[in-house]
Each structure stands twice: as C-alpha cells, then as structure tokens.
Amino acid sequence: MRLKTKLVVSATGLTFAIVLILSALFVSELLRQRIEQTAAANDVLAHEVWLMTRQAVETGLRAQPPLDKTDAAFQTAVTNALQSNQPLIDGMNMVVRYSPTVQDVTVTDAHGLTLVSTDPDTSDQQSLSRMSLQSVQAGSIASQMKMVFGQPRVLDIVQVLDRNGKPFLTVHVGVRSTFLRASYEPWLKDALIFALLAAFAAMVAAGLLANVALQPIEVISRKLESLTTAARDALPPPREKDSGNDAVVRVSKTIDRLGEQIRSTEAGYTALQANLAQMLDTLRDGVLLFTADDRAVMVSDAVAYFLNTSESELVGKQLEEIFEPGTALGAAVLRAFAGGRQVSAEGVSLEDGRQVQISLDRIDDGLGGSSKMGTLLTLRDTESALQLGQELEVARRLGAIGRLTAGVGHEVKNPINAMVVHLELLRSKLASGDASGLVGAQRHVDILAGEMQRLDRVVQTLADFSRPMELHLREHDLRKVVRAVTELTAAEMLENQVEVIVLAPTDPLVVRVDAELVRQALLNLMLNGMQAMPSGGKMRVVIRREHSFAVVEIADEGEGIPPELLPRIFELYFTTKAKGSGIGLAMTYRILQMHGGAMDVRSNADARSPDRGTTFTLRLPLATGAGVEGRKAFAAETGHQGMGERV
C-alpha cells in the first residue's frame, strides 16, 4: 500500500473515531441534562404538594382540633384533616394527571404509614422503600442509562414537613422509570441518528480533504528538490531506489536533507527564541527592541509600568533619551549596553523599593560576523511575578474548595437525617425508663441534636458558596457603581467616625459587569476597612483607568494584616475576627475572577509606621466598543464627578 493511501485511510479513521467519541459524549451529556431537568421540575411539584399539605393540616386542625393533648389524638386529627381536604387530593391527582413522568403522590407520617395517596390501594399501608431520584441524578452516565432503560422501577422525590424541629409528615412523589424512558426515547433516537450521520459525513469529508490536500505533493517535491539542489552547488539530490513514484516518500527524503541544512543555521537564534518564549509566558514584562544605532523601534505596553511613560512616546527615541543615568534603572541599562555583552536577569533596586530584573540579548547578522543588527531589552518586575504566582495559587485553592464542597451537602445530609431519626427513637426509649438514671443521657442527646443542626448550617454555607453564579452582564459606569456603595454605607461610616474620600476621573469608566455582584464585592471591602479602624479614620477610594482596565483602590488606616496571614485571607472560612464568617473576601475574589478581573492587596501592620493600613486594588476589564459616543452618553446620564468628593 502506498504511503499516500495509508495517510488518507489514517486521517479518515482518526476523524471518524474522534467524531464518534464526541457524539457519544454529546448524547450522554444530553441525557444527564434531561434527567436534571426532570428532577428539578418534579421537585417543584413535590414542594407544591408540601405547601398544600401544610395548609391542609393548619386548616383542618383549626376546624376540628384534637379531642385531647395526646399524640394519638393529634395524629388522628391530622389524618382526618388531610383525608378530608379536597383541594389537597385534587392537587395530588392533578400532579399525576398532568406530569408525564409521575406515577403517584403520597403523604406519610413520621413512621412511614400512608395517610393520603393518589393510589387508593396504599392507604393506611406502610410505604415502600424507593431509590431517590437525586441519587440517580448524581450518578454516572452508565448508572443513569441502566436506571432509565433497565428494569422498571419507581424513583422517589421527598419533601419533609417538620414539627418542633422533627420530621412530622413526608411528601413522596414517585417517578416511574418507564415514563422517563418513554419521554426520553424520541429525542434520544434523533440524537443518535444525528451523531451517526455526523460521523459518517465527517469520515467522507476527511477522506476527500486528505486526498485533495495530498494532490499538490508533486509540486512541493519539485520545489524542495530545487532548494536542496541550489544549496548543494547545483548537484541533483540522490534518488532512492525504493521511493519509486511515491511522491510522499520523495518529499520525506527531501525534507530530511533540508532539515540538516536548517539545523546548521539554527544555533545562532537559540538565545533569542528562549527570550521571546519567556516574554510570551508573562505579559507583565517590559520589552524594548533597539536598532544597531540604539534607537527604539518596538516597545511593549508594560514598559509604561517601569518608566511612567506611554509606549507611543518612546518609539523612535535614542537609548539615552529613554533611560536617564541619574536613576538606578537608567544607570544599570546604560552600563549593560556599554559593556557590549549579554545580560541575563541582572537585579536592580529602584528608588521606590521595587526589584527589577534586566536582560539584554544581542542580535547579530547570523553569518558569524561581529556586526550587530539590534538589541532586545527585557524588564521584569519580580514582585509582580510573585504576586501573579500567589494569585494563581489562590485561584487553584478556591477551585479545589469548589470541587470539594460540591458534593459535601449530598454526602452529609443523609447521615444527618438518619441520626435525627435514631435520636428520636432513643428519646422515646429513654422517656419510658427510670428517670433518676436518665437525666444525663437526655442532656447528651440534646447536645448531639444541637451539634447536628450546626453541622447542617455549615454544609448549607458550603453548598451556597460552591453553587455557580448567574451573571447579568451590562455596561455600567464604574463611578456610579462605587457611588452607590458609598451612599449605602455613609450612615454606618459616619457612626463609626470613618471619613470616606472618593477620588474619581471626570470621564466615565464603562465596564461590562453584573452591577449587583460588584457592589457586593466593594461593600465587603469597605466594611472590612471600617471594621479595621475601631477608633475611626480616613478611607480613600480611588478610581482610575490603567491601560485596558478600570481600577478601584480602597485604602484604610487600620491595624493592617500581618505578613504571615496575607497568603490566607482569601481562603474560605479563614478569619481573624471574633464574629467573622470567613466568607466575604473569598466571595469577593470569586466575583472578580468571574468578571475576568483581578485583586491585589498590600498591607502594613507596623504600628510605628505612618503608612500603616491595608489597600485592596480591584481591576476590571473596560467594556469593548465603548467609544466617545458611549462615554458621552454615560457622562450625560451620571454627570461629571470631580477629583475630591468626600462622604
């Protein structure tokens, strides 16, 4: 078989396999989504029956109260109230009649005895144990397929009605697996047919494209052979005896010869390639490309961070015009240029305390001579690189927490419910024993019940934090968002003797965000700053534009954060406050990440320092397409805001 034929067959087979795998994943994910939709819809129906049950009990007990205060009389009154409430019975029958997947609806007491049911044969009978639909929803694709298309069974959706903190009545909505199969089969067949057709079409298209793509191989072979011939003093390249008429083999041999020639000239560019790869790895490096006469021809945006001058003003200037010898950075760069050698990551301490590394790469003509074509200068802020690494670490931790907490609620809820049931049985047994020996045991039982309720609150908090947020993105003037938060906290700030100073530009800063979530993030930071100044003080809120980002700085004069605690402040449940929850900063960081922004923090906890306090810096991407007309519209709507507003 010719190599060309092998390539066509391989490309076709690989494309078919990939499309088939993707189609299987598509169908399985579609099935999972349908099961989730069914579970959500039936859970709503179960909750409606739960509301009708509670209303029926309340109405019935008011109309016909228990004959005495015993549990038996109360249970009898509740049973009569449920069985005589026609709206409840009609509502349960309506759920069965109009829901395509529900088989029955039942209300049982705390002991599993059926009180009201759409199936008259189960009245006054013990309810059967059923598998939960939520467990099927959380299971694997294989288990979901087996449950829906396997042996018929009834899945259960449960809503519990509590009385005095204990299970009292339970609403069961039974979902028949055969009903699910009947509901899912039509669209599942359509999806399978579509997937098979797509796989077949992709296979045919891949075969045709591969065959067409290899047609020009003869032309490529002749071009390559001419290149190798010119490079070897017009001597024709050797023709391999076993290549025959297979153009692919001839091209492969010719490419091998060209590869040898290219590798001989590649070594001179290795250092430059490594430097360019390093530049692409981090966008915070400042890069300047100088010609042989030391004139800047390329300047990256990040250079403005080091020189406080925009890149457009630096292009075309001489080296001495850009770097002043009186500054630490300028002296180091000029010294490196004057030395005429390569410089790799040489450290320089700037006047403001920042640590910068400079790298210098000489670009020659590639012919082995000593002539210089240009010089590449790279400036790197080591502190920014460290901050970026810390941000990535925090993001990784928050992502791990999200994955960890996603299943905590389901895994812990079931043991809690089981323990509550067993505690109720234990109370019943203890109540009939000797009172003198049971006082201590009863106290421990109450403590266990309280601890389980506390654990339930923790689980609910974890589930709320890990639940995905739905963003409602719209264009807003960031100044207006900040002003809304300062107005909201003005009274509380005044009460705590905190003066808020807002510094904002006159032009609007248009960002595309969920304003409610951004207000929540700003509110968390401002309240944290206020709580850090128990004796009052000043809080500065600075709004500015920084390249393609809108920046908000919130600085307080509080006690500061110790350096050993700074890496942990964004961890969920970590707090140093006596009554803090440890959720606010983690939620704020999550909100910024969801908007494609970032957050930095600087803090000084030295009581002797005049700059004591904490500064949080929020960065949000500016809205794309918000040009002059958009800024004018926002300015007309929000009005001009000066640079010294005090709250």
GIVEN-V76081 format. One record per backbone hydrogen bond with DSSP energy under -1.0 kcal/mol. NH is the residue of the N-H (numbers start at 1). CO is the residue of the C=O. Records with the same first field share a line. If there is no record, write none. Layout:
NH = CO + CO
This chain:
6 = 2
7 = 3
8 = 4
9 = 5
10 = 6
11 = 7
12 = 8
13 = 9
14 = 10
15 = 11
16 = 12
17 = 13
18 = 14
19 = 15
20 = 16
21 = 17
22 = 18
23 = 19
24 = 20
25 = 21
26 = 22
27 = 23
28 = 24
29 = 25
30 = 26
31 = 27
32 = 28
33 = 29
34 = 30
35 = 31
36 = 32
37 = 33
38 = 34
39 = 35
40 = 36
41 = 37
42 = 38
43 = 39
44 = 40
45 = 41
46 = 42
47 = 43
48 = 44
49 = 45
50 = 46
51 = 47
52 = 48
53 = 49
54 = 50
55 = 51
56 = 52
57 = 53
58 = 54
59 = 55
60 = 56
61 = 57
62 = 58
63 = 59
64 = 60
74 = 70
75 = 71
76 = 72
77 = 73
78 = 74
79 = 75
80 = 76
81 = 77
82 = 78
83 = 79
84 = 80
86 = 84
89 = 85
90 = 86
91 = 87
92 = 88
93 = 89
94 = 90
95 = 91
96 = 92
97 = 93
98 = 94
99 = 95
103 = 174
106 = 172
107 = 116
108 = 170
109 = 113
112 = 109
114 = 125
115 = 107
116 = 107
118 = 105
122 = 119
123 = 120
124 = 114
125 = 122
127 = 112
133 = 156
136 = 132
137 = 133
138 = 134
144 = 140
145 = 141
146 = 142
147 = 143
148 = 144
149 = 145
150 = 146
155 = 175
156 = 131
157 = 173
159 = 171
161 = 169
163 = 166
166 = 163
168 = 161
169 = 161
170 = 108
171 = 159
172 = 106
173 = 157
174 = 104
175 = 155
176 = 101
177 = 153
180 = 176
181 = 177
182 = 178
183 = 179
184 = 180
185 = 181
188 = 184
189 = 185
190 = 186
191 = 187
192 = 188
193 = 189
194 = 190
195 = 191
196 = 192
197 = 193
198 = 194
199 = 195
200 = 196
201 = 197
202 = 198
203 = 199
204 = 200
205 = 201
206 = 202
207 = 203
208 = 204
209 = 205
210 = 206
211 = 207
212 = 208
213 = 209
214 = 210
215 = 212
217 = 214
220 = 216
221 = 217
222 = 218
223 = 219
224 = 220
225 = 221
226 = 222
227 = 223
228 = 224
229 = 225
230 = 226
231 = 227
234 = 229
235 = 232
243 = 240
246 = 243
250 = 246
251 = 247
252 = 248
253 = 249
254 = 250
255 = 251
256 = 252
257 = 253
258 = 254
259 = 255
260 = 256
261 = 257
262 = 258
263 = 259
265 = 262
269 = 266
270 = 267
273 = 269
274 = 270
275 = 271
276 = 272
277 = 273
278 = 274
279 = 275
280 = 276
281 = 277
286 = 379
288 = 377
289 = 298
290 = 375
291 = 295
294 = 291
296 = 317
297 = 289
298 = 289
300 = 287
303 = 300
304 = 301
305 = 302
306 = 303
307 = 303
308 = 304
315 = 311
316 = 296
317 = 314
319 = 294
322 = 318
323 = 319
327 = 324
331 = 327
332 = 328
333 = 329
334 = 330
335 = 331
336 = 332
337 = 333
338 = 334
339 = 335
343 = 360
346 = 358
348 = 356
350 = 354
353 = 350
356 = 348
357 = 380
358 = 346
359 = 378
360 = 343
361 = 376
363 = 374
373 = 363
374 = 363
375 = 290
376 = 361
377 = 288
378 = 359
379 = 286
380 = 357
382 = 355
385 = 381
386 = 382
387 = 383
388 = 384
389 = 385
390 = 386
391 = 387
392 = 388
393 = 389
394 = 390
395 = 391
396 = 392
397 = 393
398 = 394
399 = 395
400 = 396
401 = 397
402 = 398
403 = 399
404 = 400
405 = 401
406 = 402
411 = 407
412 = 408
413 = 409
416 = 412
417 = 413
418 = 414
419 = 415
420 = 416
421 = 417
422 = 418
423 = 419
424 = 420
425 = 421
426 = 422
427 = 423
428 = 424
429 = 425
430 = 426
431 = 427
433 = 430
442 = 438
443 = 439
444 = 440
445 = 441
446 = 442
447 = 443
448 = 444
449 = 445
450 = 446
451 = 447
452 = 448
453 = 449
454 = 450
455 = 451
456 = 452
457 = 453
458 = 454
459 = 455
460 = 456
461 = 457
462 = 458
463 = 459
464 = 460
465 = 461
466 = 462
474 = 513
476 = 511
478 = 509
481 = 477
482 = 478
483 = 479
484 = 480
485 = 481
486 = 482
487 = 483
488 = 484
489 = 485
493 = 489
494 = 490
495 = 491
496 = 492
497 = 494
498 = 493
499 = 537
501 = 539
502 = 645
503 = 541
511 = 476
513 = 474
518 = 514
519 = 515
520 = 516
521 = 517
522 = 518
523 = 519
524 = 520
525 = 521
526 = 522
527 = 523
528 = 524
529 = 525
530 = 526
531 = 527
532 = 528
533 = 530
536 = 533
537 = 497
539 = 499
540 = 555
541 = 501
542 = 553
543 = 503
544 = 551
546 = 549
549 = 546
550 = 620
551 = 544
552 = 618
553 = 542
554 = 616
555 = 540
556 = 614
559 = 532
565 = 562
566 = 562
568 = 565
569 = 566
571 = 568
573 = 582
574 = 571
587 = 583
588 = 584
589 = 585
590 = 586
591 = 587
592 = 588
593 = 589
594 = 590
595 = 591
596 = 593
597 = 592
598 = 619
600 = 617
602 = 615
604 = 613
609 = 606
613 = 604
615 = 602
616 = 554
617 = 600
618 = 552
619 = 598
620 = 550
622 = 548
623 = 510
626 = 623
627 = 625
631 = 627
632 = 628
633 = 629
634 = 630
635 = 631
636 = 632
637 = 633
638 = 634
639 = 635
645 = 502
647 = 500
